[in-house]
């Protein structure tokens, strides 16, 4: 199977984990706010670890192989990270959505209900995650890319649960909340396909793509996920979840990458 097909399937599998995370809604199992914050903290830790160990470090190594040791690999990594963060910032500014703490961002959209602005925000979060998986497969290291897809999938589950719980709290039915939560992950295979095609077309783009995806994910972690996990006073538990997420993703990357 070629890397483009693998990139699409890998990012699709990771995106579908949002549906797995939303399953407790269907079985009626209550999830406490504290538990949800710990799970979101775990998601942030996985994303943070993946950004460095699965994206930035491989990007530096590939750049060094192309251009030699020195300032060039560091400049490429710095440029890719900044571009990735800037891209998500631009989406934040141009697409109406609702953050937990900061409220409405992007163009005013009075006709869009607050809960749907939140759903849009989660969908935006999934763009860099799908991109990271696609770029990972485009790099040709299938083992490392599979590990990255696994890690991204693990952190998608609590995001899917958060969407489903938010919709249910607004009076939507269980099945409807589950289906919408599952749908937010479907942007990942689209972003994954774009990423794997881009870096497959030119290996020169690979270190840029890896660090771009890392910058986009780091922006999402700092701008939204960590503030949300601290919003209800469960910051210590959420921080524990984050550290566990970092360690789990590091272990997966070293053992299976």
C-alpha positions as a Markdown table, in Angstrom:
| # | Residue | x | y | z |
|---|---|---|---|---|
| 1 | Unk | 0.0 | 0.0 | 0.0 |
| 2 | Unk | 1.4 | 3.4 | -0.9 |
| 3 | Unk | 2.1 | 6.1 | 1.6 |
| 4 | Unk | -0.8 | 8.3 | 0.4 |
| 5 | Unk | -3.3 | 5.6 | 1.1 |
| 6 | Unk | -1.6 | 4.8 | 4.5 |
| 7 | Unk | -1.7 | 8.5 | 5.4 |
| 8 | Unk | -5.4 | 8.7 | 4.6 |
| 9 | Unk | -6.3 | 5.5 | 6.5 |
| 10 | Unk | -4.1 | 6.5 | 9.5 |
| 11 | Unk | -5.6 | 9.9 | 9.8 |
| 12 | Unk | -9.1 | 8.4 | 9.3 |
| 13 | Unk | -8.5 | 5.9 | 12.1 |
| 14 | Unk | -7.2 | 8.6 | 14.4 |
| 15 | Unk | -10.2 | 10.8 | 13.6 |
| 16 | Unk | -12.7 | 8.0 | 14.3 |
| 17 | Unk | -11.4 | 7.8 | 17.8 |
| 18 | Unk | -13.6 | 10.9 | 18.5 |
| 19 | Unk | -16.5 | 8.6 | 18.0 |
| 20 | Unk | -15.0 | 6.0 | 20.4 |
| 21 | Unk | -14.6 | 8.7 | 23.0 |
| 22 | Unk | -18.3 | 9.8 | 22.7 |
| 23 | Unk | -19.6 | 6.2 | 23.2 |
| 24 | Unk | -20.3 | 6.7 | 27.0 |
| 25 | Unk | -23.1 | 9.1 | 25.9 |
| 26 | Unk | -25.0 | 6.2 | 24.2 |
| 27 | Unk | -24.7 | 3.8 | 27.2 |
| 28 | Unk | -25.7 | 6.5 | 29.6 |
| 29 | Unk | -22.6 | 6.3 | 31.7 |
| 30 | Unk | -22.0 | 9.6 | 33.6 |
| 31 | Unk | -18.6 | 11.2 | 33.4 |
| 32 | Unk | -17.6 | 13.7 | 36.0 |
| 33 | Unk | -16.2 | 17.1 | 35.2 |
| 34 | Unk | -13.0 | 16.1 | 37.0 |
| 35 | Unk | -12.6 | 13.0 | 35.0 |
| 36 | Unk | -13.2 | 14.9 | 31.8 |
| 37 | Unk | -10.5 | 17.5 | 32.7 |
| 38 | Unk | -8.0 | 14.7 | 33.5 |
| 39 | Unk | -8.7 | 13.1 | 30.1 |
| 40 | Unk | -8.3 | 16.4 | 28.3 |
| 41 | Unk | -5.1 | 17.0 | 30.2 |
| 42 | Unk | -3.9 | 13.5 | 29.0 |
| 43 | Unk | -4.8 | 14.6 | 25.5 |
| 44 | Unk | -2.8 | 17.8 | 25.8 |
| 45 | Unk | 0.2 | 15.7 | 27.1 |
| 46 | Unk | 0.0 | 13.3 | 24.2 |
| 47 | Unk | -0.1 | 16.2 | 21.7 |
| 48 | Unk | 2.8 | 18.0 | 23.4 |
| 49 | Unk | 5.0 | 14.9 | 23.4 |
| 50 | Unk | 4.1 | 14.0 | 19.8 |
| 51 | Unk | 4.9 | 17.6 | 18.8 |
| 52 | Unk | 8.5 | 17.3 | 20.0 |
| 53 | Unk | 9.4 | 13.6 | 19.7 |
| 54 | Unk | 7.4 | 12.6 | 16.7 |
| 55 | Unk | 7.5 | 15.8 | 14.6 |
| 56 | Unk | 10.1 | 18.4 | 15.6 |
| 57 | Unk | 13.0 | 16.0 | 16.3 |
| 58 | Unk | 12.5 | 14.0 | 13.1 |
| 59 | Unk | 12.1 | 17.3 | 11.2 |
| 60 | Unk | 15.5 | 18.4 | 12.6 |
| 61 | Unk | 17.1 | 15.1 | 11.7 |
| 62 | Unk | 15.7 | 15.2 | 8.1 |
| 63 | Unk | 16.9 | 18.8 | 7.7 |
| 64 | Unk | 20.4 | 17.8 | 8.9 |
| 65 | Unk | 20.5 | 15.0 | 6.3 |
| 66 | Unk | 19.5 | 17.4 | 3.5 |
| 67 | Unk | 21.5 | 20.5 | 4.5 |
| 68 | Unk | 24.1 | 19.3 | 7.0 |
| 69 | Unk | 24.5 | 20.2 | 10.7 |
| 70 | Unk | 24.3 | 23.9 | 11.7 |
| 71 | Unk | 21.9 | 26.7 | 11.6 |
| 72 | Unk | 19.8 | 25.7 | 8.6 |
| 73 | Unk | 18.0 | 22.8 | 10.3 |
| 74 | Unk | 17.2 | 25.0 | 13.3 |
| 75 | Unk | 16.0 | 27.8 | 11.1 |
| 76 | Unk | 13.7 | 25.4 | 9.2 |
| 77 | Unk | 12.3 | 24.0 | 12.4 |
| 78 | Unk | 11.7 | 27.5 | 13.8 |
| 79 | Unk | 10.1 | 28.7 | 10.6 |
| 80 | Unk | 7.8 | 25.6 | 10.4 |
| 81 | Unk | 6.7 | 25.9 | 14.0 |
| 82 | Unk | 5.9 | 29.7 | 13.6 |
| 83 | Unk | 4.1 | 29.1 | 10.3 |
| 84 | Unk | 2.0 | 26.3 | 11.9 |
| 85 | Unk | 1.0 | 28.4 | 14.9 |
| 86 | Unk | 0.3 | 31.4 | 12.6 |
| 87 | Unk | -2.0 | 29.2 | 10.4 |
| 88 | Unk | -4.2 | 28.1 | 13.4 |
| 89 | Unk | -4.2 | 31.7 | 14.7 |
| 90 | Unk | -5.5 | 32.8 | 11.3 |
| 91 | Unk | -8.2 | 30.2 | 11.4 |
| 92 | Unk | -9.2 | 31.4 | 14.9 |
| 93 | Unk | -9.5 | 34.9 | 13.5 |
| 94 | Unk | -11.5 | 34.1 | 10.4 |
| 95 | Unk | -13.8 | 31.2 | 11.5 |
| 96 | Unk | -16.5 | 32.0 | 14.1 |
| 97 | Unk | -16.2 | 29.7 | 17.0 |
| 98 | Unk | -16.6 | 29.6 | 20.8 |
| 99 | Unk | -13.7 | 29.1 | 23.2 |
| 100 | Unk | -14.5 | 28.0 | 26.8 |
| 101 | Unk | -12.9 | 30.9 | 28.6 |
| 102 | Unk | -12.2 | 33.6 | 26.0 |
| 103 | Unk | -15.7 | 33.4 | 24.5 |
| 104 | Unk | -16.4 | 34.2 | 20.9 |
| 105 | Unk | -13.6 | 34.5 | 18.4 |
| 106 | Unk | -13.5 | 35.1 | 14.7 |
| 107 | Unk | -16.2 | 37.0 | 12.8 |
| 108 | Unk | -19.4 | 37.8 | 14.7 |
| 109 | Unk | -22.1 | 35.2 | 13.9 |
| 110 | Unk | -25.2 | 36.0 | 15.9 |
| 111 | Unk | -27.2 | 33.4 | 14.0 |
| 112 | Unk | -24.9 | 30.6 | 15.2 |
| 113 | Unk | -25.7 | 29.2 | 18.6 |
| 114 | Unk | -23.0 | 29.1 | 21.2 |
| 115 | Unk | -22.9 | 25.3 | 21.3 |
| 116 | Unk | -22.3 | 25.1 | 17.6 |
| 117 | Unk | -19.5 | 27.6 | 17.9 |
| 118 | Unk | -17.9 | 25.2 | 20.4 |
| 119 | Unk | -18.3 | 22.3 | 18.0 |
| 120 | Unk | -16.6 | 24.3 | 15.3 |
| 121 | Unk | -13.7 | 25.1 | 17.7 |
| 122 | Unk | -13.2 | 21.3 | 18.3 |
| 123 | Unk | -13.3 | 20.7 | 14.6 |
| 124 | Unk | -10.6 | 23.3 | 14.1 |
| 125 | Unk | -8.5 | 21.6 | 16.7 |
| 126 | Unk | -8.6 | 18.4 | 14.6 |
| 127 | Unk | -7.0 | 20.0 | 11.5 |
| 128 | Unk | -3.4 | 20.0 | 12.8 |
| 129 | Unk | -3.8 | 16.6 | 14.3 |
| 130 | Unk | -4.9 | 15.1 | 10.9 |
| 131 | Unk | -2.1 | 17.0 | 9.2 |
| 132 | Unk | 0.5 | 15.6 | 11.6 |
| 133 | Unk | -0.5 | 12.0 | 10.9 |
| 134 | Unk | -0.6 | 12.6 | 7.1 |
| 135 | Unk | 2.8 | 14.2 | 7.1 |
| 136 | Unk | 4.2 | 11.4 | 9.3 |
| 137 | Unk | 3.2 | 8.8 | 6.8 |
| 138 | Unk | 4.5 | 11.0 | 3.9 |
| 139 | Unk | 7.9 | 10.8 | 5.5 |
| 140 | Unk | 8.1 | 7.1 | 4.8 |
| 141 | Unk | 8.8 | 5.9 | 8.3 |
| 142 | Unk | 5.7 | 3.8 | 8.6 |
| 143 | Unk | 6.4 | 2.5 | 12.2 |
| 144 | Unk | 6.9 | 6.0 | 13.6 |
| 145 | Unk | 3.8 | 7.3 | 11.6 |
| 146 | Unk | 1.7 | 4.5 | 13.0 |
| 147 | Unk | 2.8 | 5.3 | 16.5 |
| 148 | Unk | 1.9 | 9.0 | 15.9 |
| 149 | Unk | -1.5 | 8.0 | 14.6 |
| 150 | Unk | -2.1 | 5.9 | 17.7 |
| 151 | Unk | -1.1 | 8.7 | 20.0 |
| 152 | Unk | -3.3 | 11.2 | 18.1 |
| 153 | Unk | -6.2 | 8.7 | 18.3 |
| 154 | Unk | -5.8 | 8.3 | 22.0 |
| 155 | Unk | -6.0 | 12.1 | 22.6 |
| 156 | Unk | -9.0 | 12.4 | 20.3 |
| 157 | Unk | -11.2 | 10.3 | 22.5 |
| 158 | Unk | -11.6 | 12.8 | 25.4 |
| 159 | Unk | -12.3 | 15.6 | 22.8 |
| 160 | Unk | -15.1 | 13.5 | 21.3 |
| 161 | Unk | -16.5 | 13.0 | 24.8 |
| 162 | Unk | -16.3 | 16.7 | 25.6 |
| 163 | Unk | -18.3 | 17.5 | 22.4 |
| 164 | Unk | -20.9 | 14.9 | 23.2 |
| 165 | Unk | -21.3 | 16.0 | 26.8 |
| 166 | Unk | -21.6 | 19.6 | 25.8 |
| 167 | Unk | -24.4 | 18.8 | 23.3 |
| 168 | Unk | -26.2 | 16.7 | 25.7 |
| 169 | Unk | -26.1 | 19.4 | 28.3 |
| 170 | Unk | -27.9 | 21.7 | 25.8 |
| 171 | Unk | -30.8 | 19.3 | 25.5 |
| 172 | Unk | -29.8 | 17.3 | 22.4 |
| 173 | Unk | -30.5 | 13.6 | 22.2 |
| 174 | Unk | -27.9 | 11.0 | 22.9 |
| 175 | Unk | -27.7 | 9.7 | 19.4 |
| 176 | Unk | -27.5 | 13.2 | 17.9 |
| 177 | Unk | -24.8 | 14.2 | 20.4 |
| 178 | Unk | -22.8 | 11.1 | 19.5 |
| 179 | Unk | -23.1 | 11.6 | 15.7 |
| 180 | Unk | -22.0 | 15.2 | 15.9 |
| 181 | Unk | -19.1 | 14.4 | 18.1 |
| 182 | Unk | -18.1 | 11.6 | 15.7 |
| 183 | Unk | -18.4 | 14.0 | 12.7 |
| 184 | Unk | -15.9 | 16.5 | 14.3 |
| 185 | Unk | -13.2 | 14.0 | 13.7 |
| 186 | Unk | -13.8 | 13.6 | 10.0 |
| 187 | Unk | -11.8 | 16.7 | 9.2 |
| 188 | Unk | -8.7 | 14.7 | 10.2 |
| 189 | Unk | -8.6 | 12.4 | 7.1 |
| 190 | Unk | -9.1 | 15.5 | 4.9 |
| 191 | Unk | -6.1 | 17.3 | 6.5 |
| 192 | Unk | -4.1 | 14.0 | 6.6 |
| 193 | Unk | -4.6 | 13.5 | 2.9 |
| 194 | Unk | -3.5 | 17.0 | 2.1 |
| 195 | Unk | -0.4 | 16.6 | 4.3 |
| 196 | Unk | 0.7 | 13.2 | 2.9 |
| 197 | Unk | 0.2 | 14.4 | -0.7 |
| 198 | Unk | 2.2 | 17.6 | -0.1 |
| 199 | Unk | 5.3 | 15.9 | 1.5 |
| 200 | Unk | 5.2 | 13.0 | -0.9 |
| 201 | Unk | 5.4 | 15.4 | -3.8 |
| 202 | Unk | 8.7 | 16.8 | -2.5 |
| 203 | Unk | 10.9 | 15.5 | 0.3 |
| 204 | Unk | 12.2 | 19.0 | 0.7 |
| 205 | Unk | 8.8 | 19.9 | 2.1 |
| 206 | Unk | 8.9 | 17.1 | 4.7 |
| 207 | Unk | 10.8 | 18.9 | 7.5 |
| 208 | Unk | 8.6 | 21.9 | 6.9 |
| 209 | Unk | 5.5 | 19.8 | 7.1 |
| 210 | Unk | 6.6 | 18.0 | 10.3 |
| 211 | Unk | 7.4 | 21.2 | 12.2 |
| 212 | Unk | 4.4 | 23.1 | 10.7 |
| 213 | Unk | 2.1 | 20.4 | 12.2 |
| 214 | Unk | 4.0 | 20.6 | 15.5 |
| 215 | Unk | 3.6 | 24.4 | 15.7 |
| 216 | Unk | -0.1 | 24.1 | 14.9 |
| 217 | Unk | -0.6 | 21.5 | 17.7 |
| 218 | Unk | 1.4 | 23.5 | 20.3 |
| 219 | Unk | -0.8 | 26.5 | 19.6 |
| 220 | Unk | -3.9 | 24.5 | 20.2 |
| 221 | Unk | -2.5 | 23.0 | 23.4 |
| 222 | Unk | -1.6 | 26.4 | 24.9 |
| 223 | Unk | -4.5 | 28.4 | 23.5 |
| 224 | Unk | -7.4 | 26.1 | 24.4 |
| 225 | Unk | -6.9 | 22.7 | 25.9 |
| 226 | Unk | -4.8 | 23.5 | 28.9 |
| 227 | Unk | -6.9 | 26.6 | 29.9 |
| 228 | Unk | -10.1 | 24.4 | 29.6 |
| 229 | Unk | -8.6 | 21.7 | 31.9 |
| 230 | Unk | -7.9 | 24.4 | 34.6 |
| 231 | Unk | -11.3 | 26.1 | 34.3 |
| 232 | Unk | -13.1 | 24.1 | 37.0 |
| 233 | Unk | -10.5 | 24.0 | 39.7 |
| 234 | Unk | -9.1 | 20.6 | 38.8 |
| 235 | Unk | -5.8 | 21.9 | 37.6 |
| 236 | Unk | -3.6 | 19.5 | 39.7 |
| 237 | Unk | -5.5 | 16.5 | 38.5 |
| 238 | Unk | -5.4 | 17.8 | 34.9 |
| 239 | Unk | -1.7 | 18.4 | 35.1 |
| 240 | Unk | -1.2 | 14.9 | 36.3 |
| 241 | Unk | -3.1 | 13.7 | 33.3 |
| 242 | Unk | -0.9 | 15.9 | 31.0 |
| 243 | Unk | 2.3 | 14.4 | 32.5 |
| 244 | Unk | 0.9 | 10.9 | 32.0 |
| 245 | Unk | 0.0 | 11.7 | 28.4 |
| 246 | Unk | 3.6 | 13.0 | 27.8 |
| 247 | Unk | 5.1 | 9.8 | 29.2 |
| 248 | Unk | 2.7 | 7.4 | 27.4 |
| 249 | Unk | 3.4 | 9.1 | 24.0 |
| 250 | Unk | 7.2 | 9.2 | 24.7 |
| 251 | Unk | 7.1 | 5.5 | 25.6 |
| 252 | Unk | 5.1 | 4.6 | 22.4 |
| 253 | Unk | 7.4 | 6.7 | 20.2 |
| 254 | Unk | 10.6 | 5.2 | 21.6 |
| 255 | Unk | 9.4 | 1.5 | 21.7 |
| 256 | Unk | 7.4 | 1.4 | 18.5 |
| 257 | Unk | 8.8 | 4.4 | 16.6 |
